[in-house]
Amino acid sequence: MTTFAAFVKKITAIFFLAVFIFSATEAHQLLKLPVIFQHFHEHKKENKSITLLEFLDMHYMHGSPNDDDHDRDMQLPFKTADDCISSIATGFVPLMTQVSVDRPVAIAAKQTYIIADKFILSAYLSNIWQPPRISC
């Protein structure tokens, strides 16, 4: 019975690892591998002399030219980025915290002195922009 339990644990661990890898990385593109062979077969119908290496060179080494089967080309693996990312954040919030101070510290209150000249009314400042007065 222990070997069966160990086997189940191993299979479960592999399953969860695969789920994580396929969801958090671009490894899910590997699931599109059959599309390469289907598309290669489509090209083979058009051109009997094309090899698999020529096909891969045409689709992966020269960017993504906008040709007749561009939509089909974009279905190939590693042609588009799906921007998949996984972030796991765990937080631990304690139910109760206790803070103790061994030696109390006295904090002196800071006194601020305001000089009366700092506050000039805006009506007083508007007198600057008056035309000059002629005094006789």
C-alpha positions in Angstrom: 0.0 0.0 0.0 2.9 2.4 0.6 4.2 2.0 -2.9 0.8 2.9 -4.3 0.6 6.0 -2.0 4.1 7.0 -3.1 3.1 6.5 -6.8 0.0 8.7 -6.3 2.0 11.4 -4.6 4.6 11.4 -7.4 1.9 11.6 -10.1 0.1 14.4 -8.2 3.4 16.4 -7.8 4.1 15.9 -11.5 0.6 17.1 -12.4 0.8 20.3 -10.3 4.3 21.0 -11.6 3.1 20.7 -15.2 0.1 22.9 -14.5 2.4 25.5 -13.0 4.9 25.4 -15.8 2.3 25.5 -18.6 0.5 28.4 -17.0 3.4 30.5 -15.7 5.8 30.2 -18.7 5.7 30.0 -22.4 5.9 26.2 -22.2 2.2 26.0 -23.2 3.4 26.8 -26.7 4.7 23.3 -26.9 1.1 22.1 -27.0 0.9 23.7 -30.5 3.6 21.4 -31.9 1.0 19.4 -34.0 0.2 22.6 -35.8 3.7 22.7 -37.2 3.3 19.3 -38.8 -0.2 20.2 -40.1 1.0 23.4 -41.6 4.1 21.7 -43.1 1.7 19.2 -44.7 -0.2 22.1 -46.2 3.0 23.5 -47.7 4.0 20.1 -48.9 0.8 19.9 -51.0 1.8 23.2 -52.7 5.5 22.4 -53.1 6.5 18.8 -53.1 10.3 19.6 -52.8 10.1 21.6 -49.6 11.9 20.0 -46.6 11.1 20.4 -42.9 14.2 22.6 -42.4 13.2 24.9 -45.3 9.8 25.1 -43.8 11.1 26.1 -40.4 13.6 28.5 -42.0 10.7 30.1 -43.9 8.5 30.6 -40.8 11.0 31.3 -38.0 14.1 32.8 -39.5 12.6 35.6 -41.6 10.2 37.3 -39.2 6.5 37.2 -39.9 6.0 38.3 -43.5 2.4 39.3 -44.3 1.7 36.6 -47.0 -1.4 34.7 -48.0 -1.4 32.4 -45.0 -0.3 34.9 -42.4 -3.2 34.0 -40.1 -2.3 30.3 -40.2 1.4 31.2 -39.7 0.5 33.0 -36.5 -1.0 29.8 -35.1 2.4 28.2 -35.0 4.1 27.8 -31.7 6.4 30.6 -30.5 5.0 33.0 -33.1 3.0 35.1 -30.7 3.6 36.0 -27.1 0.6 35.4 -24.9 2.0 37.5 -22.0 1.3 34.9 -19.4 2.6 35.6 -16.0 1.9 34.2 -12.6 2.6 35.9 -9.4 1.9 34.4 -6.1 1.9 36.6 -3.0 1.2 35.3 0.4 0.7 37.5 3.4 0.7 36.7 7.0 -1.2 39.1 9.3 -0.9 38.3 12.9 -4.2 38.4 14.9 -2.7 40.4 17.7 0.6 42.3 18.1 2.1 43.6 21.2 4.6 46.5 21.3 6.6 47.1 24.4 9.1 49.9 25.2 11.8 49.1 27.7 12.7 52.7 28.4 10.1 55.4 27.7 11.5 58.3 25.6 10.3 61.8 26.2 9.8 63.8 23.0 10.1 67.5 23.5 7.4 69.6 21.7 9.0 71.8 19.1 7.9 75.4 19.3 7.5 77.4 16.1 7.7 81.2 16.1 6.0 83.0 13.2 7.2 86.5 12.3 4.3 88.8 11.6 6.0 90.3 8.5 5.7 87.0 6.6 1.9 87.3 6.2 1.3 90.3 3.9 -2.2 90.7 2.7 -2.8 90.3 -1.1 -4.5 93.7 -1.2 -1.3 95.3 0.0 0.7 93.5 -2.8 -1.8 94.8 -5.5 -0.6 98.3 -4.8 2.6 97.5 -6.6 0.9 97.5 -9.9 -0.7 100.9 -9.6 0.4 103.7 -12.0 2.8 106.2 -10.5 1.2 109.1 -8.7 2.4 112.6 -9.2 2.8 114.5 -6.0 2.8 118.2 -6.0 
